[in-house]
Amino acid sequence: VLFRSDSGLLTAYYEPVLTASRVRRPGFEVPIHAPPPELLRSGSGKAWYSRQEIETLPQAQAALRGREIAYLSDPVDAMVLHIQGSGRLQVQEATGEWRQVRLAFAATNQHPYQSIGRWLLDRRLVQDASWPGIKKWLAANPQRRDELLWANPRYVFFREEALSDPGRGPTGAQGVALTPGRSVAVDPESVPYGTPLWLVSEGAHPLRKMVVAQDTGSAIVGAVRADYFVGSGEEAGELGGPQAKIISGKLRELLLQLGGGLLAGFAALLGTAPFWLYQIWAFVLPGLHDHERKWSYIFLAAAVPLFFAGVLLGYFTLPK
């Protein structure tokens, strides 16, 4: 199977780290919600209230009363958290104590995701649709903040998790912790979870490396589409926007699956080498003349170190 595309898209995502308050107070008035019971019970996939309705309709707000996990200071930060799908909160408890917790994806309101960056670009309001560009536009147009944010009707609900190991990434859709620079979100209908991929991209941050399909997202659709996990915090957030194109993504994925099988077979062959080499040698040795035995010992003495030297040369020189 060969699939080529020059229109494949690679974006990046990250785990934001945001300051929050456990109780609503001046400066921290933007709630982050756990899913309402009625949404969890329905399980029908039917759309719930939109983002605009959640923020304006009394009945929607009543349904979410008591489901507040924490409060942020900036609705744009809340949108970042919703788009990234997980994050960490440096939260001040009601007692005044500070601690860091993780927010994991729990559910959505079943509305389609719409990019607010694309909304701005389509109306020619900005040329830079990165998060700094979006925030710059909002600073100049604060009266249009709700109009922009409501352009994305999708609303994400979270569950709180203890952060026992700060070095561990968030859990992806495959059920394993994501690794910065090695995990990607894919469309699981096109690329199964756990598939190793050879990623080649262009753009400001070109990539040429092996990654593993371990997550997904509502905007990740098709075989030549991926979201590259860059890590946690502000520095990772600078990369967490549109980046580049995947070149021949499906072809390289298939080659890597084949390569992974060959690599596993080679490892098994190498691990059992002492046994089968001895058996071959024991079979061949009785048929050799004395001078042939002499040269075979020299050949083996030279071939083994040269073989491993070739393996090391390939490991350190081939593109990672």
ZADO-1210 file (C-alpha; in nm, 4 decimals, padded with zeros to 6 digits):
<atoms>
<atom x="00.0000" y="00.0000" z="00.0000" code="VAL" pos="1"/>
<atom x="00.1433" y="00.3369" z="-00.0998" code="LEU" pos="2"/>
<atom x="-00.0120" y="00.6666" z="00.0017" code="PHE" pos="3"/>
<atom x="00.1506" y="00.9995" z="-00.0741" code="ARG" pos="4"/>
<atom x="00.0279" y="01.3463" z="00.0147" code="SER" pos="5"/>
<atom x="00.1845" y="01.6902" z="00.0072" code="ASP" pos="6"/>
<atom x="-00.1048" y="01.8402" z="00.2031" code="SER" pos="7"/>
<atom x="-00.0606" y="01.6496" z="00.5285" code="GLY" pos="8"/>
<atom x="-00.0561" y="01.8728" z="00.8357" code="LEU" pos="9"/>
<atom x="00.1603" y="01.8533" z="01.1462" code="LEU" pos="10"/>
<atom x="00.0728" y="02.0662" z="01.4479" code="THR" pos="11"/>
<atom x="00.2112" y="02.0634" z="01.7995" code="ALA" pos="12"/>
<atom x="00.0404" y="02.0481" z="02.1368" code="TYR" pos="13"/>
<atom x="00.1564" y="02.0727" z="02.4950" code="TYR" pos="14"/>
<atom x="00.0494" y="02.0553" z="02.8571" code="GLU" pos="15"/>
<atom x="-00.0037" y="02.4120" z="02.9849" code="PRO" pos="16"/>
<atom x="00.0847" y="02.4983" z="03.3443" code="VAL" pos="17"/>
<atom x="-00.1559" y="02.7621" z="03.4782" code="LEU" pos="18"/>
<atom x="-00.2072" y="02.9428" z="03.8056" code="THR" pos="19"/>
<atom x="-00.5495" y="02.8850" z="03.9615" code="ALA" pos="20"/>
<atom x="-00.7557" y="02.9293" z="04.2747" code="SER" pos="21"/>
<atom x="-00.9680" y="02.6609" z="04.4359" code="ARG" pos="22"/>
<atom x="-01.2303" y="02.9214" z="04.5298" code="VAL" pos="23"/>
<atom x="-01.3738" y="03.2014" z="04.3224" code="ARG" pos="24"/>
<atom x="-01.2262" y="03.5369" z="04.4173" code="ARG" pos="25"/>
<atom x="-01.1349" y="03.8658" z="04.2476" code="PRO" pos="26"/>
<atom x="-00.8831" y="03.7959" z="03.9737" code="GLY" pos="27"/>
<atom x="-00.9812" y="03.4273" z="03.9509" code="PHE" pos="28"/>
<atom x="-01.3328" y="03.4030" z="03.8087" code="GLU" pos="29"/>
<atom x="-01.3086" y="03.1696" z="03.5066" code="VAL" pos="30"/>
<atom x="-01.4264" y="02.8195" z="03.6100" code="PRO" pos="31"/>
<atom x="-01.2839" y="02.4888" z="03.4938" code="ILE" pos="32"/>
<atom x="-01.5535" y="02.2228" z="03.5185" code="HIS" pos="33"/>
<atom x="-01.5880" y="01.8528" z="03.5767" code="ALA" pos="34"/>
<atom x="-01.8587" y="01.7019" z="03.3514" code="PRO" pos="35"/>
<atom x="-02.2164" y="01.7389" z="03.4755" code="PRO" pos="36"/>
<atom x="-02.3879" y="01.4135" z="03.5823" code="PRO" pos="37"/>
<atom x="-02.6525" y="01.4404" z="03.3101" code="GLU" pos="38"/>
<atom x="-02.3813" y="01.4503" z="03.0428" code="LEU" pos="39"/>
<atom x="-02.2133" y="01.1413" z="03.1875" code="LEU" pos="40"/>
<atom x="-02.5448" y="00.9578" z="03.2166" code="ARG" pos="41"/>
<atom x="-02.6672" y="01.0266" z="02.8657" code="SER" pos="42"/>
<atom x="-02.3741" y="00.8719" z="02.6767" code="GLY" pos="43"/>
<atom x="-02.5736" y="00.9284" z="02.3566" code="SER" pos="44"/>
<atom x="-02.3304" y="01.1598" z="02.1824" code="GLY" pos="45"/>
<atom x="-02.6063" y="01.4208" z="02.1586" code="LYS" pos="46"/>
<atom x="-02.4782" y="01.7789" z="02.1688" code="ALA" pos="47"/>
<atom x="-02.5134" y="01.9556" z="02.5041" code="TRP" pos="48"/>
<atom x="-02.5056" y="02.3331" z="02.5539" code="TYR" pos="49"/>
<atom x="-02.2552" y="02.5230" z="02.3394" code="SER" pos="50"/>
<atom x="-01.9731" y="02.7307" z="02.4874" code="ARG" pos="51"/>
<atom x="-02.1785" y="03.0469" z="02.4497" code="GLN" pos="52"/>
<atom x="-02.4825" y="02.8851" z="02.6122" code="GLU" pos="53"/>
<atom x="-02.2730" y="02.7494" z="02.9009" code="ILE" pos="54"/>
<atom x="-02.1494" y="03.1007" z="02.9733" code="GLU" pos="55"/>
<atom x="-02.4832" y="03.2792" z="02.9329" code="THR" pos="56"/>
<atom x="-02.7854" y="03.0519" z="02.9948" code="LEU" pos="57"/>
<atom x="-02.9022" y="03.0169" z="03.3570" code="PRO" pos="58"/>
<atom x="-03.0098" y="02.6534" z="03.3036" code="GLN" pos="59"/>
<atom x="-02.6653" y="02.5565" z="03.1742" code="ALA" pos="60"/>
<atom x="-02.4945" y="02.7317" z="03.4635" code="GLN" pos="61"/>
<atom x="-02.7313" y="02.5626" z="03.7075" code="ALA" pos="62"/>
<atom x="-02.6379" y="02.2219" z="03.5636" code="ALA" pos="63"/>
<atom x="-02.2693" y="02.2975" z="03.6290" code="LEU" pos="64"/>
<atom x="-02.3116" y="02.4410" z="03.9776" code="ARG" pos="65"/>
<atom x="-02.0872" y="02.2523" z="04.2173" code="GLY" pos="66"/>
<atom x="-01.8817" y="02.1003" z="03.9304" code="ARG" pos="67"/>
<atom x="-01.6119" y="02.3695" z="03.9470" code="GLU" pos="68"/>
<atom x="-01.2645" y="02.2197" z="03.9902" code="ILE" pos="69"/>
<atom x="-01.0817" y="02.5542" z="04.0108" code="ALA" pos="70"/>
<atom x="-01.0852" y="02.9079" z="03.8741" code="TYR" pos="71"/>
<atom x="-00.8435" y="03.0700" z="03.6294" code="LEU" pos="72"/>
<atom x="-00.7714" y="03.4392" z="03.5844" code="SER" pos="73"/>
<atom x="-00.7964" y="03.4574" z="03.2058" code="ASP" pos="74"/>
<atom x="-01.0646" y="03.3114" z="02.9738" code="PRO" pos="75"/>
<atom x="-00.8013" y="03.2815" z="02.7004" code="VAL" pos="76"/>
<atom x="-00.5982" y="03.0512" z="02.9277" code="ASP" pos="77"/>
<atom x="-00.9141" y="02.8453" z="02.9773" code="ALA" pos="78"/>
<atom x="-00.9491" y="02.8199" z="02.5990" code="MET" pos="79"/>
<atom x="-00.5842" y="02.7075" z="02.5743" code="VAL" pos="80"/>
<atom x="-00.6557" y="02.4369" z="02.8314" code="LEU" pos="81"/>
<atom x="-00.9679" y="02.3240" z="02.6431" code="HIS" pos="82"/>
<atom x="-00.7810" y="02.3031" z="02.3125" code="ILE" pos="83"/>
<atom x="-00.4798" y="02.1184" z="02.4548" code="GLN" pos="84"/>
<atom x="-00.7083" y="01.8733" z="02.6367" code="GLY" pos="85"/>
<atom x="-00.5025" y="01.8443" z="02.9560" code="SER" pos="86"/>
<atom x="-00.2876" y="02.0609" z="03.1787" code="GLY" pos="87"/>
<atom x="-00.1433" y="02.1317" z="03.5178" code="ARG" pos="88"/>
<atom x="-00.2692" y="02.3792" z="03.7737" code="LEU" pos="89"/>
<atom x="-00.0567" y="02.5541" z="04.0306" code="GLN" pos="90"/>
<atom x="-00.3572" y="02.5934" z="04.2545" code="VAL" pos="91"/>
<atom x="-00.4071" y="02.7829" z="04.5775" code="GLN" pos="92"/>
<atom x="-00.6316" y="02.5890" z="04.8120" code="GLU" pos="93"/>
<atom x="-00.8946" y="02.7489" z="05.0336" code="ALA" pos="94"/>
<atom x="-00.6446" y="02.7127" z="05.3211" code="THR" pos="95"/>
<atom x="-00.3921" y="02.9274" z="05.1344" code="GLY" pos="96"/>
<atom x="-00.1648" y="02.6315" z="05.0586" code="GLU" pos="97"/>
<atom x="-00.0247" y="02.5985" z="04.7037" code="TRP" pos="98"/>
<atom x="00.0079" y="02.2674" z="04.5230" code="ARG" pos="99"/>
<atom x="00.0282" y="02.1391" z="04.1685" code="GLN" pos="100"/>
<atom x="-00.2350" y="01.9049" z="04.0254" code="VAL" pos="101"/>
<atom x="-00.3036" y="01.7617" z="03.6817" code="ARG" pos="102"/>
<atom x="-00.6240" y="01.8051" z="03.4839" code="LEU" pos="103"/>
<atom x="-00.7015" y="01.5135" z="03.2514" code="ALA" pos="104"/>
<atom x="-00.9570" y="01.5126" z="02.9708" code="PHE" pos="105"/>
<atom x="-01.2961" y="01.3807" z="03.0887" code="ALA" pos="106"/>
<atom x="-01.5618" y="01.4724" z="02.8298" code="ALA" pos="107"/>
<atom x="-01.6878" y="01.7370" z="02.5877" code="THR" pos="108"/>
<atom x="-02.0221" y="01.8965" z="02.5116" code="ASN" pos="109"/>
<atom x="-02.0203" y="01.7048" z="02.1793" code="GLN" pos="110"/>
<atom x="-01.9967" y="02.0177" z="01.9659" code="HIS" pos="111"/>
<atom x="-01.7437" y="02.0289" z="01.6793" code="PRO" pos="112"/>
<atom x="-01.4123" y="02.2026" z="01.7389" code="TYR" pos="113"/>
<atom x="-01.3645" y="02.5291" z="01.5523" code="GLN" pos="114"/>
<atom x="-01.0243" y="02.7017" z="01.5470" code="SER" pos="115"/>
<atom x="-01.0308" y="03.0585" z="01.6793" code="ILE" pos="116"/>
<atom x="-00.7045" y="03.1194" z="01.4943" code="GLY" pos="117"/>
<atom x="-00.8740" y="03.0184" z="01.1694" code="ARG" pos="118"/>
<atom x="-01.1684" y="03.2455" z="01.2587" code="TRP" pos="119"/>
<atom x="-00.9294" y="03.5414" z="01.2806" code="LEU" pos="120"/>
<atom x="-00.7439" y="03.4489" z="00.9622" code="LEU" pos="121"/>
<atom x="-01.0613" y="03.3994" z="00.7592" code="ASP" pos="122"/>
<atom x="-01.1730" y="03.7522" z="00.8528" code="ARG" pos="123"/>
<atom x="-00.8242" y="03.8908" z="00.7818" code="ARG" pos="124"/>
<atom x="-00.8046" y="04.0268" z="01.1336" code="LEU" pos="125"/>
<atom x="-00.4545" y="03.8875" z="01.1925" code="VAL" pos="126"/>
<atom x="-00.1643" y="03.7455" z="00.9956" code="GLN" pos="127"/>
<atom x="-00.0182" y="03.5659" z="01.2975" code="ASP" pos="128"/>
<atom x="-00.2634" y="03.3124" z="01.4418" code="ALA" pos="129"/>
<atom x="-00.0236" y="03.1782" z="01.7061" code="SER" pos="130"/>
<atom x="-00.1214" y="03.2171" z="02.0710" code="TRP" pos="131"/>
<atom x="00.0939" y="03.5315" z="02.1114" code="PRO" pos="132"/>
<atom x="-00.0709" y="03.6708" z="01.7957" code="GLY" pos="133"/>
<atom x="-00.4201" y="03.5891" z="01.9238" code="ILE" pos="134"/>
<atom x="-00.3481" y="03.7475" z="02.2619" code="LYS" pos="135"/>
<atom x="-00.2053" y="04.0573" z="02.0921" code="LYS" pos="136"/>
<atom x="-00.5256" y="04.0956" z="01.8884" code="TRP" pos="137"/>
<atom x="-00.7386" y="04.0503" z="02.1989" code="LEU" pos="138"/>
<atom x="-00.5388" y="04.3139" z="02.3851" code="ALA" pos="139"/>
<atom x="-00.6221" y="04.5562" z="02.1044" code="ALA" pos="140"/>
<atom x="-00.9860" y="04.4424" z="02.0770" code="ASN" pos="141"/>
<atom x="-01.1045" y="04.3430" z="02.4275" code="PRO" pos="142"/>
<atom x="-01.4677" y="04.4178" z="02.3383" code="GLN" pos="143"/>
<atom x="-01.4609" y="04.1283" z="02.0883" code="ARG" pos="144"/>
<atom x="-01.3245" y="03.8662" z="02.3292" code="ARG" pos="145"/>
<atom x="-01.6495" y="03.6748" z="02.3723" code="ASP" pos="146"/>
<atom x="-01.7207" y="03.6884" z="01.9988" code="GLU" pos="147"/>
<atom x="-01.3857" y="03.5238" z="01.9324" code="LEU" pos="148"/>
<atom x="-01.4048" y="03.2596" z="02.2049" code="LEU" pos="149"/>
<atom x="-01.7651" y="03.1684" z="02.1240" code="TRP" pos="150"/>
<atom x="-01.6565" y="03.0968" z="01.7650" code="ALA" pos="151"/>
<atom x="-01.5413" y="02.7618" z="01.9091" code="ASN" pos="152"/>
<atom x="-01.8611" y="02.6016" z="02.0458" code="PRO" pos="153"/>
<atom x="-01.6743" y="02.2983" z="02.1832" code="ARG" pos="154"/>
<atom x="-01.6377" y="02.2931" z="02.5623" code="TYR" pos="155"/>
<atom x="-01.4108" y="02.0473" z="02.7420" code="VAL" pos="156"/>
<atom x="-01.4634" y="01.9019" z="03.0897" code="PHE" pos="157"/>
<atom x="-01.1835" y="01.7685" z="03.3071" code="PHE" pos="158"/>
<atom x="-01.1085" y="01.5416" z="03.5985" code="ARG" pos="159"/>
<atom x="-00.8450" y="01.6192" z="03.8587" code="GLU" pos="160"/>
<atom x="-00.5540" y="01.3804" z="03.9119" code="GLU" pos="161"/>
<atom x="-00.2782" y="01.3815" z="04.1719" code="ALA" pos="162"/>
<atom x="00.0617" y="01.4728" z="04.0291" code="LEU" pos="163"/>
<atom x="00.2767" y="01.2071" z="04.1921" code="SER" pos="164"/>
<atom x="00.5620" y="01.2359" z="03.9396" code="ASP" pos="165"/>
<atom x="00.6155" y="01.5846" z="03.7871" code="PRO" pos="166"/>
<atom x="00.8417" y="01.4324" z="03.5218" code="GLY" pos="167"/>
<atom x="00.5658" y="01.2075" z="03.3890" code="ARG" pos="168"/>
<atom x="00.3624" y="01.3321" z="03.0924" code="GLY" pos="169"/>
<atom x="-00.0170" y="01.3315" z="03.0718" code="PRO" pos="170"/>
<atom x="-00.1925" y="01.0073" z="02.9812" code="THR" pos="171"/>
<atom x="-00.2826" y="00.9812" z="02.6133" code="GLY" pos="172"/>
<atom x="-00.5735" y="00.8028" z="02.4488" code="ALA" pos="173"/>
<atom x="-00.3686" y="00.4818" z="02.4316" code="GLN" pos="174"/>
<atom x="-00.3629" y="00.4785" z="02.8129" code="GLY" pos="175"/>
<atom x="00.0111" y="00.5428" z="02.8532" code="VAL" pos="176"/>
<atom x="00.2016" y="00.8546" z="02.9575" code="ALA" pos="177"/>
<atom x="00.3023" y="01.0791" z="02.6667" code="LEU" pos="178"/>
<atom x="00.6725" y="01.1404" z="02.6034" code="THR" pos="179"/>
<atom x="00.7786" y="01.4889" z="02.4848" code="PRO" pos="180"/>
<atom x="00.9240" y="01.4752" z="02.1359" code="GLY" pos="181"/>
<atom x="00.8259" y="01.1100" z="02.0824" code="ARG" pos="182"/>
<atom x="00.4465" y="01.0903" z="02.1195" code="SER" pos="183"/>
<atom x="00.2013" y="01.2030" z="01.8522" code="VAL" pos="184"/>
<atom x="-00.1755" y="01.2235" z="01.8338" code="ALA" pos="185"/>
<atom x="-00.3258" y="01.0558" z="01.5258" code="VAL" pos="186"/>
<atom x="-00.6556" y="00.9526" z="01.3753" code="ASP" pos="187"/>
<atom x="-00.6933" y="00.5965" z="01.5156" code="PRO" pos="188"/>
<atom x="-00.9161" y="00.4982" z="01.2238" code="GLU" pos="189"/>
<atom x="-00.6178" y="00.5511" z="00.9941" code="SER" pos="190"/>
<atom x="-00.3205" y="00.4813" z="01.2231" code="VAL" pos="191"/>
<atom x="-00.3572" y="00.2332" z="01.5151" code="PRO" pos="192"/>
<atom x="-00.2310" y="00.3338" z="01.8578" code="TYR" pos="193"/>
<atom x="00.1196" y="00.2079" z="01.9272" code="GLY" pos="194"/>
<atom x="00.2291" y="00.2361" z="01.5632" code="THR" pos="195"/>
<atom x="00.5876" y="00.3620" z="01.5210" code="PRO" pos="196"/>
<atom x="00.6076" y="00.6420" z="01.2643" code="LEU" pos="197"/>
<atom x="00.8954" y="00.8011" z="01.0790" code="TRP" pos="198"/>
<atom x="00.8158" y="01.1726" z="01.0893" code="LEU" pos="199"/>
<atom x="00.9520" y="01.4201" z="00.8349" code="VAL" pos="200"/>
<atom x="00.8387" y="01.7829" z="00.8481" code="SER" pos="201"/>
<atom x="00.9220" y="02.1210" z="00.7057" code="GLU" pos="202"/>
<atom x="00.8824" y="02.4680" z="00.8522" code="GLY" pos="203"/>
<atom x="01.0215" y="02.6657" z="01.1439" code="ALA" pos="204"/>
<atom x="01.1012" y="02.3501" z="01.3412" code="HIS" pos="205"/>
<atom x="01.1817" y="02.0758" z="01.0862" code="PRO" pos="206"/>
<atom x="01.1687" y="01.7214" z="01.2212" code="LEU" pos="207"/>
<atom x="01.3161" y="01.3942" z="01.1034" code="ARG" pos="208"/>
<atom x="01.2719" y="01.1354" z="01.3741" code="LYS" pos="209"/>
<atom x="01.0866" y="00.8311" z="01.5010" code="MET" pos="210"/>
<atom x="00.7660" y="00.8890" z="01.6983" code="VAL" pos="211"/>
<atom x="00.4852" y="00.6664" z="01.8305" code="VAL" pos="212"/>
<atom x="00.1083" y="00.7077" z="01.7835" code="ALA" pos="213"/>
<atom x="-00.0255" y="00.7353" z="02.1403" code="GLN" pos="214"/>
<atom x="-00.3019" y="00.9962" z="02.1449" code="ASP" pos="215"/>
<atom x="-00.5815" y="01.1505" z="01.9391" code="THR" pos="216"/>
<atom x="-00.7885" y="01.4672" z="01.9138" code="GLY" pos="217"/>
<atom x="-01.1079" y="01.5896" z="01.7525" code="SER" pos="218"/>
<atom x="-00.9155" y="01.7908" z="01.4907" code="ALA" pos="219"/>
<atom x="-00.6866" y="01.4989" z="01.3978" code="ILE" pos="220"/>
<atom x="-00.8537" y="01.3414" z="01.0952" code="VAL" pos="221"/>
<atom x="-00.6957" y="01.1373" z="00.8156" code="GLY" pos="222"/>
<atom x="-00.3830" y="00.9333" z="00.7597" code="ALA" pos="223"/>
<atom x="-00.1468" y="01.2248" z="00.6902" code="VAL" pos="224"/>
<atom x="-00.2340" y="01.4280" z="01.0000" code="ARG" pos="225"/>
<atom x="-00.0605" y="01.4332" z="01.3357" code="ALA" pos="226"/>
<atom x="-00.0255" y="01.6438" z="01.6506" code="ASP" pos="227"/>
<atom x="00.3247" y="01.6373" z="01.7995" code="TYR" pos="228"/>
<atom x="00.3527" y="01.6438" z="02.1817" code="PHE" pos="229"/>
<atom x="00.6233" y="01.8918" z="02.2855" code="VAL" pos="230"/>
<atom x="00.6036" y="01.8746" z="02.6655" code="GLY" pos="231"/>
<atom x="00.4789" y="02.0837" z="02.9569" code="SER" pos="232"/>
<atom x="00.5041" y="02.4464" z="03.0587" code="GLY" pos="233"/>
<atom x="00.5719" y="02.7855" z="02.9031" code="GLU" pos="234"/>
<atom x="00.8739" y="02.6827" z="02.6962" code="GLU" pos="235"/>
<atom x="00.6808" y="02.3944" z="02.5394" code="ALA" pos="236"/>
<atom x="00.3914" y="02.6330" z="02.4804" code="GLY" pos="237"/>
<atom x="00.6068" y="02.8383" z="02.2441" code="GLU" pos="238"/>
<atom x="00.6070" y="02.5368" z="02.0098" code="LEU" pos="239"/>
<atom x="00.2440" y="02.4395" z="02.0689" code="GLY" pos="240"/>
<atom x="00.0996" y="02.5828" z="01.7492" code="GLY" pos="241"/>
<atom x="00.0955" y="02.5170" z="01.3735" code="PRO" pos="242"/>
<atom x="00.4322" y="02.3920" z="01.2544" code="GLN" pos="243"/>
<atom x="00.4753" y="02.2081" z="00.9282" code="ALA" pos="244"/>
<atom x="00.3764" y="01.9372" z="00.6827" code="LYS" pos="245"/>
<atom x="00.4240" y="01.5624" z="00.7057" code="ILE" pos="246"/>
<atom x="00.5859" y="01.4406" z="00.3861" code="ILE" pos="247"/>
<atom x="00.4585" y="01.1046" z="00.2556" code="SER" pos="248"/>
<atom x="00.3325" y="01.0243" z="00.6032" code="GLY" pos="249"/>
<atom x="00.1467" y="00.7010" z="00.5237" code="LYS" pos="250"/>
<atom x="00.4325" y="00.5542" z="00.3214" code="LEU" pos="251"/>
<atom x="00.6808" y="00.6186" z="00.5978" code="ARG" pos="252"/>
<atom x="00.4444" y="00.4775" z="00.8579" code="GLU" pos="253"/>
<atom x="00.4216" y="00.1482" z="00.6670" code="LEU" pos="254"/>
<atom x="00.7967" y="00.1344" z="00.6250" code="LEU" pos="255"/>
<atom x="00.8396" y="00.1858" z="00.9969" code="LEU" pos="256"/>
<atom x="00.5933" y="-00.0926" z="01.0815" code="GLN" pos="257"/>
<atom x="00.7906" y="-00.3238" z="00.8557" code="LEU" pos="258"/>
<atom x="01.1147" y="-00.1901" z="00.9983" code="GLY" pos="259"/>
<atom x="00.9887" y="-00.2535" z="01.3517" code="GLY" pos="260"/>
<atom x="00.9155" y="-00.6179" z="01.2636" code="GLY" pos="261"/>
<atom x="01.2566" y="-00.6593" z="01.1045" code="LEU" pos="262"/>
<atom x="01.4211" y="-00.4998" z="01.4075" code="LEU" pos="263"/>
<atom x="01.2433" y="-00.7400" z="01.6436" code="ALA" pos="264"/>
<atom x="01.3474" y="-01.0342" z="01.4271" code="GLY" pos="265"/>
<atom x="01.7056" y="-00.9127" z="01.4157" code="PHE" pos="266"/>
<atom x="01.7139" y="-00.8753" z="01.7952" code="ALA" pos="267"/>
<atom x="01.5864" y="-01.2333" z="01.8364" code="ALA" pos="268"/>
<atom x="01.8437" y="-01.3575" z="01.5853" code="LEU" pos="269"/>
<atom x="02.1249" y="-01.1779" z="01.7644" code="LEU" pos="270"/>
<atom x="02.0127" y="-01.2976" z="02.1073" code="GLY" pos="271"/>
<atom x="02.0187" y="-01.6629" z="02.0025" code="THR" pos="272"/>
<atom x="02.3400" y="-01.6248" z="01.7995" code="ALA" pos="273"/>
<atom x="02.5678" y="-01.8233" z="02.0359" code="PRO" pos="274"/>
<atom x="02.3441" y="-02.1301" z="02.0049" code="PHE" pos="275"/>
<atom x="02.2887" y="-02.1387" z="01.6278" code="TRP" pos="276"/>
<atom x="02.6446" y="-02.0288" z="01.5449" code="LEU" pos="277"/>
<atom x="02.7782" y="-02.3160" z="01.7537" code="TYR" pos="278"/>
<atom x="02.5437" y="-02.5605" z="01.5779" code="GLN" pos="279"/>
<atom x="02.6505" y="-02.4381" z="01.2338" code="ILE" pos="280"/>
<atom x="03.0167" y="-02.4498" z="01.3334" code="TRP" pos="281"/>
<atom x="02.9820" y="-02.8021" z="01.4760" code="ALA" pos="282"/>
<atom x="02.8203" y="-02.9136" z="01.1482" code="PHE" pos="283"/>
<atom x="03.0777" y="-02.7512" z="00.9172" code="VAL" pos="284"/>
<atom x="03.4007" y="-02.8141" z="01.1134" code="LEU" pos="285"/>
<atom x="03.4362" y="-03.1924" z="01.0449" code="PRO" pos="286"/>
<atom x="03.4292" y="-03.1278" z="00.6703" code="GLY" pos="287"/>
<atom x="03.7095" y="-02.8695" z="00.6678" code="LEU" pos="288"/>
<atom x="04.0752" y="-02.9397" z="00.5837" code="HIS" pos="289"/>
<atom x="04.3420" y="-02.8206" z="00.8260" code="ASP" pos="290"/>
<atom x="04.4333" y="-02.5118" z="00.6186" code="HIS" pos="291"/>
<atom x="04.0609" y="-02.4255" z="00.5793" code="GLU" pos="292"/>
<atom x="04.0119" y="-02.4445" z="00.9545" code="ARG" pos="293"/>
<atom x="04.3042" y="-02.2045" z="01.0020" code="LYS" pos="294"/>
<atom x="04.1520" y="-01.9413" z="00.7710" code="TRP" pos="295"/>
<atom x="03.8032" y="-01.9880" z="00.9147" code="SER" pos="296"/>
<atom x="03.9313" y="-01.8943" z="01.2631" code="TYR" pos="297"/>
<atom x="04.0892" y="-01.5775" z="01.1192" code="ILE" pos="298"/>
<atom x="03.7680" y="-01.4954" z="00.9332" code="PHE" pos="299"/>
<atom x="03.5530" y="-01.5326" z="01.2467" code="LEU" pos="300"/>
<atom x="03.7962" y="-01.3280" z="01.4549" code="ALA" pos="301"/>
<atom x="03.7698" y="-01.0402" z="01.2074" code="ALA" pos="302"/>
<atom x="03.4005" y="-01.0683" z="01.1094" code="ALA" pos="303"/>
<atom x="03.2492" y="-01.0460" z="01.4582" code="VAL" pos="304"/>
<atom x="03.4063" y="-00.7114" z="01.5634" code="PRO" pos="305"/>
<atom x="03.3507" y="-00.5667" z="01.2145" code="LEU" pos="306"/>
<atom x="02.9834" y="-00.6600" z="01.2328" code="PHE" pos="307"/>
<atom x="02.9313" y="-00.4831" z="01.5648" code="PHE" pos="308"/>
<atom x="03.1362" y="-00.1857" z="01.4431" code="ALA" pos="309"/>
<atom x="02.8918" y="-00.1576" z="01.1505" code="GLY" pos="310"/>
<atom x="02.5943" y="-00.1676" z="01.3876" code="VAL" pos="311"/>
<atom x="02.7414" y="00.1133" z="01.6011" code="LEU" pos="312"/>
<atom x="02.8302" y="00.3176" z="01.2929" code="LEU" pos="313"/>
<atom x="02.4708" y="00.2938" z="01.1685" code="GLY" pos="314"/>
<atom x="02.3285" y="00.3807" z="01.5095" code="TYR" pos="315"/>
<atom x="02.5343" y="00.6967" z="01.5506" code="PHE" pos="316"/>
<atom x="02.5280" y="00.8233" z="01.1907" code="THR" pos="317"/>
<atom x="02.1767" y="00.7499" z="01.0595" code="LEU" pos="318"/>
<atom x="01.9201" y="01.0316" z="01.1235" code="PRO" pos="319"/>
<atom x="01.7367" y="00.9936" z="01.4532" code="LYS" pos="320"/>
</atoms>
